[in-house]
Amino acid sequence: MALTVPPPRSPLDGGPALARWYEHELGWATSAGPPVQLVTGLRFDVLELPATAGRRVLRRLGTEVGPVALMGRRMRLLVAAGAAEELPGLLDWLEWGGISLDLAMLGADGRMTAPVPPGWRPTGRSPSGTPGASVWLRAPEPGREVESRLPALRPSRGGADAPCLARLVAAAAAECHRARLLSAARVHRPEPAAGAAAQQRPTAQRFASS
């Protein structure tokens, strides 16, 4: 299910307009900036992971995941409020406990930089218009109960049709571990030995002179 936000009637005129949009259209609490921040732990928590791993999670789970924000090299997946408290036990249950994973949760009293909604035009020197600003990859849709569709551990917290938090965390942990292994392999990839390179040069010269 693609989530889109209709363009507003006026351009983004700084933090106050952005904060009003989130508070009035979605009912989400904000914290004054700059930059404007969304308060987590009330209507939603946030699962944060490297963007490279996050893109693989989105491909694996498709429309089960959303809304999704991107800030620099980090991806932020909105999940049901209270999920941050469940993460350590969930990782243990999934047998990822004690393994170094680049996963983080923003929960009660946390802060997430507010992405500029699609269609908004940053003006002036707003932080939201700078390179690396937070943007929505899958935006929340005003007028719908976003929170009831967020991944939750228990169906009663997000409705019978809510995506499964355990499935999301399992995919995220696997992709973070995969990304970590690939990064380590690139760092420790052996370079050609100096002696071997020297032995190859006469051969190359012989072919060049023939």
C-alpha positions in Angstrom: 0.0 0.0 0.0 1.7 3.2 -1.2 1.4 6.1 1.3 1.4 9.6 -0.2 0.8 13.0 1.2 -1.1 15.7 -0.9 0.9 18.8 -1.5 0.0 21.7 0.8 -1.4 25.0 -0.4 1.6 27.0 0.8 5.4 26.4 0.8 7.2 25.4 3.9 7.9 28.6 5.8 10.1 27.2 8.5 9.7 25.2 11.7 6.3 26.5 12.9 4.5 25.5 9.7 6.1 22.0 9.8 5.2 21.5 13.4 1.6 22.6 12.8 1.2 20.2 9.9 2.2 17.2 12.1 0.2 18.3 15.0 -3.0 19.2 13.1 -2.9 16.6 10.3 -1.6 13.6 12.2 -2.0 14.5 15.8 1.7 13.8 16.5 3.5 15.7 19.3 6.4 17.8 18.2 9.4 19.4 19.8 10.5 22.9 18.7 13.7 23.1 16.7 15.5 23.8 14.6 15.1 21.2 13.4 11.5 20.4 14.3 11.4 16.9 15.9 8.7 14.3 16.4 8.3 12.9 19.9 8.4 9.1 20.0 6.9 6.8 22.5 3.4 8.4 22.3 1.9 7.4 18.9 4.8 5.4 17.6 8.4 4.2 18.2 11.1 4.1 15.7 13.4 1.3 14.6 16.6 2.8 13.2 19.2 0.9 11.0 21.7 1.6 8.2 20.0 2.6 5.0 21.7 -0.1 3.0 20.2 -2.8 5.3 16.9 -0.9 5.4 16.4 -1.0 1.7 16.8 -4.7 1.7 14.2 -5.0 4.4 11.8 -3.0 2.4 12.4 -5.2 -0.6 11.8 -8.3 1.6 8.7 -7.2 3.4 7.2 -4.8 0.8 4.1 -3.0 2.0 4.2 -4.5 5.5 6.6 -1.7 6.3 5.5 1.9 6.6 5.9 4.8 7.2 9.6 5.0 6.5 12.0 8.0 6.7 15.5 8.4 5.5 18.1 10.7 7.0 21.6 10.6 5.6 22.8 7.0 5.9 20.2 6.0 8.4 16.7 4.6 7.8 13.9 5.0 10.3 10.9 2.6 10.3 7.9 3.6 12.4 6.6 0.8 14.6 3.9 0.6 17.3 4.4 2.6 20.5 6.0 0.4 23.2 8.1 -1.6 20.6 11.3 -0.1 22.0 10.8 -1.9 25.3 10.2 -5.2 23.5 13.4 -5.1 21.3 16.0 -6.6 23.7 13.8 -9.6 24.5 12.7 -10.0 21.0 16.3 -10.1 19.7 17.0 -12.8 22.4 14.0 -14.8 21.3 15.1 -14.5 17.7 18.6 -15.7 18.7 20.2 -12.4 17.8 21.0 -11.5 21.4 24.6 -10.7 22.2 25.4 -10.1 18.5 26.6 -6.7 17.5 23.9 -5.3 15.2 23.6 -1.7 14.1 20.0 -1.5 15.3 18.6 1.2 17.5 15.1 2.0 18.9 13.7 5.4 19.7 11.0 5.0 22.3 9.5 6.9 25.3 10.6 10.6 25.3 12.8 10.0 22.2 13.1 12.5 19.3 13.1 12.0 15.5 13.9 14.8 13.1 10.7 15.6 11.3 10.9 14.8 7.6 9.5 17.4 5.2 6.2 16.0 3.8 6.2 15.3 0.0 5.1 18.4 -1.9 6.5 20.9 0.5 8.9 23.4 -0.9 11.7 24.4 1.6 12.3 28.1 1.6 14.9 30.4 3.2 17.5 28.7 5.3 15.3 26.1 6.9 17.3 23.1 8.1 14.8 20.8 6.3 16.1 22.1 3.0 19.7 21.3 3.6 21.5 18.2 2.1 21.1 15.1 4.2 17.8 16.3 5.7 15.2 13.8 6.9 12.8 12.8 4.1 9.9 10.4 3.8 10.4 7.3 1.7 6.9 6.2 2.6 5.0 9.0 4.1 2.1 8.8 6.6 -1.3 9.7 5.2 -3.4 12.3 6.9 -6.9 11.3 7.8 -6.0 7.7 8.4 -5.2 5.9 11.6 -1.5 5.5 10.9 -0.7 4.0 14.3 -3.1 1.1 13.9 -1.2 -0.1 10.8 2.3 -0.1 12.4 4.2 -3.3 13.2 3.2 -4.5 16.6 4.2 -7.6 18.7 0.6 -8.2 19.8 -2.4 -7.8 17.4 -4.4 -6.2 20.2 -2.0 -3.2 20.1 -2.4 -2.4 16.4 -5.5 -4.3 15.2 -5.8 -7.8 13.8 -4.3 -6.8 10.4 -1.3 -5.0 11.9 2.1 -6.2 10.5 4.2 -8.4 12.8 7.0 -6.6 14.7 8.9 -9.9 15.2 9.0 -10.4 11.4 10.3 -6.9 10.9 12.9 -7.2 13.6 14.1 -10.6 12.3 14.5 -9.2 8.8 16.2 -6.0 10.1 18.7 -8.0 12.2 19.5 -10.4 9.4 20.2 -7.6 6.9 22.2 -5.6 9.5 24.3 -8.7 10.2 24.7 -9.3 6.4 25.8 -5.7 5.8 28.3 -5.9 8.7 29.9 -9.1 7.3 30.1 -7.6 3.8 31.7 -4.5 5.2 34.3 -6.5 7.2 35.1 -8.6 4.1 35.8 -5.5 2.1 38.1 -4.1 4.8 40.1 -7.3 5.2 40.3 -8.2 1.6 43.9 -9.2 1.0 46.0 -7.1 -1.4 48.2 -8.8 -4.1 51.6 -9.6 -2.7 54.4 -7.4 -3.8 56.4 -10.3 -5.0 53.6 -11.7 -7.1 53.0 -8.3 -8.7 56.7 -8.1 -9.5 56.7 -11.5 -11.1 53.8 -10.5 -13.3 55.4 -7.4 -14.7 58.0 -9.2 -17.0 55.2 -11.2 -18.5 53.2 -8.1 -19.2 56.2 -6.5 -20.8 56.9 -9.5 -22.9 53.4 -9.4 -24.3 53.6 -5.6 -24.9 56.9 -6.0 -26.9 55.6 -8.9 -29.1 
